[in-house]
Structure formats: structure tokens, C-alpha cells
Amino acid sequence: MTGHEHVSALHKAMAQAGHALEAGLAHEAEELLRGALTAGSPSLPKQTGLLGVQDFEVRGMLATAWRMQGKYRHSGLLLSLTLAAAESATGPSSLTVAWLCNEWGVLGKYTGDFDSARRRYLRALKIYETAFGPDHDTVAMVCHNLGGLAHARGDAQDGEPWAARSVQIRTRLHGPDHVLTALDTAAWAALLEGCGRLEEAEHRLRQALTVFQSAFGPDSYDVAVTLHNLAAIQHRRGELDVAVSSYCDALNLKEHLLGTDHPDLAPTLVNLAAAKEAQGDLSRSRALYARVVELLHHKVHATHPTLNAARRALDRPALRRG
């Protein structure tokens, strides 16, 4: 395969894989990306121009596909190797480096490597702001991710301004009813809930849910996450029966989309376990907490807050007896 043919194959694979990733079809995306790399790599000359940049992006997308499948170690190793090569080939402040830093930051949120994720996000943000100014989709993306990282580590006060900024940028660029605006609005709402602003959070979530259901139908990952976050508000209000029902809806949808052994089930499982514990169903609560530990203990850092919450719960005397 010539260099030109490889560039063309990568273009096609990236476009198809991008659509697959947006649809949550990580296995399909992996096949496309691995196929493109395998087909062209053995006969390629060493070069650092357009071909090299696209190779880095394909590898970054493959790391994203692995992360979406819960293959966190595979994803992290590939991102580490790819970022180092991209820095050498394109410079430390290139847009390719920024994109890879953002992708590695997302992985760090899931694995619990929060400090490294924050550094990578801030590095990406600086590159994007320098290249495009303060009001660009890439800037909104990283602000969204910084808010999500703060939410994952339990610091809603730190994350809320980042999330609010992302919504402001998306609204200026696309209007209030765009899918990108809705995605950022839903993430902002989760932080508003963490700040105790429950009515505003619920309003924002229902706004976003309407957009997701219209754009993606009732059975999408974003619908599942929004149902989870609405359940968290109900839980916080003490509406336990309603919260349990909503958590179960979110969990069933996540299992349908991701499978029953995906680590991204853990946030819903741990919240459902807490709600069942509050209802006095200790046997069911214990089983749910144990499932969280089983899902996460080989895939995330030992200090991951969801994993630790489940372990602490299982150590409570009431649950050991339940």
C-alpha cells in the first residue's frame, strides 16, 4: 500500500469509526481502526507529516474504543506510547497533542487517576485556547471534561464553574437545543445537584433528556446517564421508592448497551445499593456493593471513590449481618 493509499484508508476508517464511537459501537470501531493500521503499517516509510498525524489520531481513537469497552489498561498503554510519539513528531503544543491529552484525561477520570487527568486536561485547554480563542467547541469540550472530573472526585463546587462555562460556549455557538449543548447541560446539572441546587438541576436534566430522546431515541447511553442523575436527585430528596425505580431503569439500559460486566455500571450500582440500604433491604444492598467491588477492583486505582465507597459499605456491621 502506498502512502497516499494509506492516508485514504485512514480517512475512511476514521470517519466510519467516529460514527461507530458516537453510536456506542466500540467493538465495531476497534475492528475498523485495527484493520486500517494493520493494512498500512508494515510497508510505510518513516515520516512525520500528514500521514503521521493521522496515524496518531487513529491510535488515539483505538484507545478510546478500548476505554469504552472497559479495557482501561490497554487504553492507557496505547495513549502513553502515542502521546510520546506525537510530541516528538508534531511538537509539544500541537493540536494532535491536545487531543491525545484530552483523551487520556477522560481515561484518568474512569480509572481514578484524577490528578494526572486534571493536568492533561489543563494542558489541552491551554493549547486549544491559544489556537482558537476562548469560545470554541474544543474549549467547551475540555471545560465539560474538567467539570466531569471534579464530579467524579466528589468536588461539585470546583466543577460547577467549568460546566457552566461549557454550556455558555455551546449555547453561543449552537443554541440551547443542540445535542452538544444538551450534553454539557446534563453534565452541569449533575454538578448542580452536588451543590444542593436540586430544582435547577432537575430542570436542566429534563431539558437535556428531551433533546437526547429526540436525537437518539429512548435507548441511548446519554438517556441512561440522565436517568441515573434524575434518580440521584430523587434519592437526595428522600424519595427512595421513586429513586430505586429510576436507578433500575438506568441500570437496565446501561446493561443493555454496555453488557453486564462493564465498569461504567458501578456508579449506578453503588447508588442503587445505598438506596436499598436506606430502605432496609440489606441483603440486596450487600449484593450490589459486592458487585461494584468485583467490577472495579482490577480496573481502577485502589483509591477510586466508587470502589472505596463500596468497600466501606461492606465493612459496616449492619451489612455484614444483613
Secondary structure, DSSP 8 states (H G I E B T S, - for coil): --HHHHHHHHHHHHHHHHHHHHTT-HHHHHHHHHHHHHHHGGG-----SHHHHHHHHHHHHHHHHHHHTT-HHHHHHHHHHHHHHHHHHH-TTSHHHHHHHHHHHHHHHHHT-HHHHHHHHHHHHHHHHHHH-SSSHHHHHHHHHHHHHHHHTT-HHHHHHHHHHHHHHHHHHH-TTSHHHHHHHHHHHHHHHHTT-HHHHHHHHHHHHHHHHHHH-SSSHHHHHHHHHHHHHHHHTT-HHHHHHHHHHHHHHHHHHH-TT-GGGHHHHHHHHHHHHHHT-HHHHHHHHHHHHHHHTTTS-TT-HHHHHHHHHHTSHHHHH-
